[in-house]
Structures are given as structure tokens and as C-alpha cells.
Amino acid sequence: QVQLVESGGGLVQAGDSLRLSCAVSGRTFSTYNMGWFRQVPGKEREFAAAISRLGAALTIYADSMKGRFTISRDDAKNTVYLQMNSLKPEDTAVYYCAADTGPITGLRNLNNYDYWGQGTQVTVSS
């Protein structure tokens, strides 16, 4: 069974930065497309960023995060990262990482992901 464990969340002020990490168990991490999603209570989980498998040729971002967030992966460490800069109060949410074992299509769609972490809280104060 694949396990994903997020870390790096916390309370910061507007304009600050945070880097989230997601450690993935197993020996086939390099074959997974990886995504970050976020969720606010009472709202649907929304796409934040994704990175394709095998060499990270493709990265995509939600429009509201483009230019501020950067997704990356280290296949040697079985870890995916989300660097978040210029944080805003509206970025406050629980952030989840997810693994997609399928083709490199539909990375914005949470229903395409097979494994999920437990989430890490990010709170941005104004």
C-alpha cells in the first residue's frame, strides 16, 4: 500500500513563504504523477499544482497560484514539494498531496488520483 505523508504546514503572515513536503512510500514513486490540492471547510477540494512522472517534464498550476507556487520532486528521496511564496490569507487551507498512477492526462482532476495523504494545515494571517 502506498502511503503519503505531508509536512511543512503552519501559521505564517501574509507575504511569507512555506515549503510543503510529501514523502511517499514504495519503490515506484518515479512512475507517479503527483499533485497538490487544497481544501477549505465547507468547500470542495481544489487543484493547486501537479507534476508529471519520470523526469518532471510537465508542471501545471491553478491560475491563482501560478507565479507564486512551485511544485518539484526528488525521485531519489521519494518526495514532492510545494514551494509557496507571497502567501495570502485566501491560501489558508488544508493542503493534500496525491499520487496518480495513470496516464499524464487530467492532472487537475482529483478523481484521477489513486492515493492521498492526510493533509497539512496552512494558515496565513493578514
C-alpha positions in Angstrom: 0.0 0.0 0.0 1.3 3.4 -0.9 1.4 6.0 1.9 1.8 9.7 1.5 2.8 11.9 4.5 2.7 15.7 4.2 4.7 18.1 6.4 5.7 21.7 6.5 2.4 23.4 7.1 2.0 26.1 9.8 0.9 29.6 10.7 2.5 32.4 8.7 1.8 36.0 7.9 0.8 37.4 4.5 3.7 37.7 2.2 5.7 34.9 3.9 6.8 31.6 2.3 6.3 28.0 3.2 7.6 24.8 1.7 5.4 21.7 1.9 6.8 18.3 1.6 5.1 15.0 0.8 7.1 11.8 1.4 5.8 8.7 -0.5 6.4 5.1 0.5 7.2 2.4 -2.0 9.7 1.9 -4.8 7.7 3.2 -7.7 7.5 6.9 -6.8 9.1 7.9 -10.1 6.2 6.4 -12.0 3.6 8.5 -10.3 2.2 11.8 -11.4 2.0 13.9 -8.2 -0.5 16.6 -7.3 -1.2 19.1 -4.6 -4.8 20.1 -3.7 -6.2 22.2 -1.0 -9.5 22.4 0.8 -11.3 24.9 3.0 -14.1 23.7 5.3 -17.4 23.8 3.5 -15.8 23.9 0.1 -14.7 21.4 -2.5 -11.2 20.3 -2.7 -9.4 22.3 -5.4 -6.4 21.7 -7.6 -3.2 23.6 -6.8 -0.4 22.1 -8.8 0.8 18.9 -10.4 4.0 17.4 -11.8 4.3 14.6 -14.2 6.3 11.4 -13.6 9.7 10.4 -15.0 11.8 13.4 -15.2 9.3 16.1 -14.4 8.7 17.2 -17.9 5.4 18.8 -17.1 4.2 21.1 -14.3 0.8 22.8 -14.2 -0.7 25.2 -11.7 -4.1 26.6 -10.9 -4.3 30.2 -12.2 -4.5 31.7 -8.7 -1.2 30.0 -7.7 0.8 30.5 -10.9 3.9 32.6 -10.3 3.7 32.1 -6.6 3.8 28.3 -6.1 6.4 25.9 -7.4 6.0 22.2 -7.5 9.0 20.0 -7.7 10.0 16.4 -7.0 13.1 14.5 -5.9 12.7 10.9 -7.1 15.8 9.8 -5.1 14.0 10.9 -1.9 10.5 9.8 -2.9 9.4 13.3 -2.1 7.3 16.0 -3.8 7.5 19.6 -2.7 5.3 22.7 -3.0 7.1 25.9 -2.5 4.6 28.7 -1.7 5.7 32.3 -1.9 3.9 35.6 -1.3 1.2 33.8 0.7 -2.2 35.4 1.0 -4.9 34.9 3.6 -7.0 33.2 1.0 -4.3 30.5 0.7 -5.4 29.3 4.1 -6.5 25.7 3.7 -5.6 22.1 4.4 -3.1 21.0 1.7 -3.1 17.4 0.4 -0.7 15.6 -1.8 -1.9 12.9 -4.1 -0.4 10.3 -6.4 -1.8 9.3 -9.8 -0.7 6.0 -11.3 -2.4 6.6 -14.6 -1.5 8.5 -17.8 -0.4 12.1 -17.9 -3.8 13.5 -18.6 -6.4 15.0 -16.3 -3.9 16.1 -13.6 -6.2 18.8 -12.5 -9.0 16.3 -11.7 -8.8 15.0 -8.2 -10.8 11.9 -9.2 -7.9 10.7 -11.2 -5.6 10.3 -8.2 -5.3 7.0 -6.5 -3.6 7.8 -3.2 -3.9 10.7 -0.8 -2.1 12.0 2.2 -3.7 13.1 5.4 -3.2 16.8 4.8 -1.3 19.6 6.4 -2.8 22.8 7.6 -1.6 26.1 6.2 -2.9 29.3 7.9 -2.0 32.7 6.6 -2.8 35.7 8.8 -3.4 39.2 7.4 
